[in-house]
Amino acid sequence: MQGDRYTRLISWLKVLFPLAALGLLSTLFLLSRAIDPGQAIPFAEKEVQDRLRDQQITGPFFTGATSEGDELSFYADVLTRPDGQTGMNHAENLRATINTPEGSTFRLQSDLADFDIAKDVADLLGKVILTTSTGYRLQSEKITSDLSGLNIQSPGAVHGTTPGGTLEAGAMSITQTDDQTAPQLVFTNRVKLIYKPKSKSE
C-alpha cells in the first residue's frame, strides 16, 4: 500500500514540476517584454560625468573610535570627493554623534560638511545644530571638529537654549581635558545668558 502511494506521488511530481517550470519561463518572457531596451537611462550625461569625477557615494555611514576612546559615527545623504582631490570629501545633510568614555554625548547636524583628512578637520556649514546630553541645543553657521579626537569649535556666533535658559555668544569650544574628566563647554566673546527658572510643575 505504501509503495502505491509513493508511486502515485512520483507520478504527480513528474507532472507538476514541468508545469511549474513552464510557468516561471512564461513569467520571465512577460517581464522581458515589459522592459524597453531602447529606453533612455534615467541619468543625464552631465550627471553621469559628475558622478564619475566626484566619485559620489549615496547614504554613507561610518563608525569608529579615537585613541582616547571616543566613539564616533556619522551619516550623510551624499558623500563626494570634489574634483578628484585626494583626502578631501564633501558631505550633504550630515548627522554625527560623539560618545565619550565619561558618558557625554554630542550630536551634530549640518546642511553641508567638508572633510580634510590631511589637516584632520571637518568644517560643518550652513545651519549647524549641536545638541548635548547635558541639555544644550546650540546653532551656528559654522562649526569645526577634529577627526581624531574631541575638539569642537565655533569660530563665529552661537545661540540656543541651555538647561538654565537661552544663550548667545561670539564663540564656543568643546575640548577634552587631560585628566579625562567630562569635556568642557566654554563660551567666549560677549556671552549673554538669560536665565529662565523652571516652574514647579516642570
N, C-alpha and C positions, 0 to 999 in steps of 0.2 A: 504493500500500500504506500509506504513511504517512497519507494522507488518510482511509483507512478506520479506522485506529487512532484518529485524532483524533475522527472521528465517533462511534465506539463509546464513547470516553471522555466525550464531551459527553452522550451518551445516559445513561450510568451516573450522571454527576453530577446530571442532571435528576431522577433517582430518589432518589439518596442525600441531597441537600440538603433536600428536603421532609420525608423521614423523620427526619433529624436535628433539624430544626426542630420537628417534632411531638413528638419525644422530649423536647426541652427544655421545651416547653409543658406536657407531661404532668407532668414533674418539678416545675415551679412550682406547678401545681394541687395536687399531693400535699403539697408543703410548706405551702401556704397552708391546707390542711385541718387540718394538724397544729398550727397556732397558733390558740389560742382568743382572739379579740379581747376577750372579756369577762373574761379572766383578770386578776387584780389585779396592778398594777405592783409589783415587788419592793422597794418603798421605803415605809416607814410615813410618814404625813402629817407627823409631827414631824421625821423625818429630812430630808424634802424642805425643810421650813421652815428647819431648821438649816443645810442646805447653801446655801440662798438668802441667809440672813442672814450667815453666816460666810464666804461665797464660798470654799468649800473646793476645794483642788487636790490631787489624788492623785498621789503619786510625783513631786514636783517635783525638778528637777535644775538647778543653777546653776553657772556657772564664769565667772571673770573675773580681773582683776589690779588691784592697787593702784598708786598713783602711785610707790611705792618699788620696784615690780617683783615684789612677792609675788604668786604665783599662788594663787587661792582657788577652791575648789569645795565644794559641799555637796549632799547628797541627804537627803530625808526621806520617810517613808511618807505623811504628810498635812501640808498647809500650809493654815492658815485665817487669816482676819482677824477676830478675835473682836469681836462686836457691831458690826461695820462700822467699827471705828476706823481712821482713815487713818494710814498709817505704822507700824501695829502688825501683827505676824504671829506666829502660834503654830505651832510645828512639833512633830511626834511622831516619835520614833525618828530622830534627826538623826545624820548622818555627814558630817564636814567634814574637808578636807585643806588645809594651807597649805604651799606650797613657796617657800622664799626664794631670792633670786638667789645666795646663798652656798652653796646646796646642802643646807640643812637642811630637814627635813620634819617637820611636826606634824600628827598625826591626832587628831581629837576625835570622841567619840560620846556621846550622852546620850539619856535617855528622852524629855525634853521640852526645848524651847528657845523663848524669847520674843525677838523682834526688835523693837527700837525704832529706826526709821530716823532720826528727828529727833535722838536722842541718840547715834546712831552706835554702838550697843552691842547685843550679843546675850547673854542670860543662859541658860546651859545648866544644866538642873536634873535632879534625880533621881540616877541612877547615872551620873556623868560620868567617862569614862576618856580620859586623854591619853597618847598614845604618841609618842615622838620617834625620829628616825633615829639618834640617838646612844645609844639603848639604855634610855631611861627609859619606864616604864609606871606611871602615877600615877592615883589615883582620888580623887574629891572629890564632895561633894553639890551643889556649885555652882561653876561657872567662868564668868567673864565674858570677852568678847572684843570688841575693836573691829571694826567692819565695814569700815573703810577702811584698816587697817594692822595690823601685828603688835603686839598688846598684849593678852596673855592674863593674867588674874588669877584666883587662887583666894583669896577673902577668908577662907575657913574652912580647916579642916584638910585635908591631903592625905596620902596614904600609898601606898606601892607599892614597886617594885623599880628599882634603878639598875644601871649597869654594875659597881658595886663592892659591891652588897649591897642591903639593904632600908632604906627611909627613911620617916620621919614628920616632918611639920612643921605648924605652925599656919597658915601662909600661903605662897603661892607667886606668882611673877610671871615672865613671859617678855616681854622687850622687845627692840627693835632699837636698837642704839647708833648714834650719829650718824656714826661713822667707817665704817659699813657692814661691820663685821666680823660674825662669827657671832652670832646672837641670844644674849642672856644669860639663863640659867635661874637664878633666885635663890630661895632658901628662907629663911624667917624664922620667928621666934616658936617657941622650944623645938624646935629641929631635933634629930632623933635619927637617926643613921646607924649601922647595924650592918653592919660590913664582913665580906664573905664572899669570901675569895680563891678564885679558880678553881683547880681541880685541874690537874695536868699533862696529864691526858688531854683536858681541855677546851681 
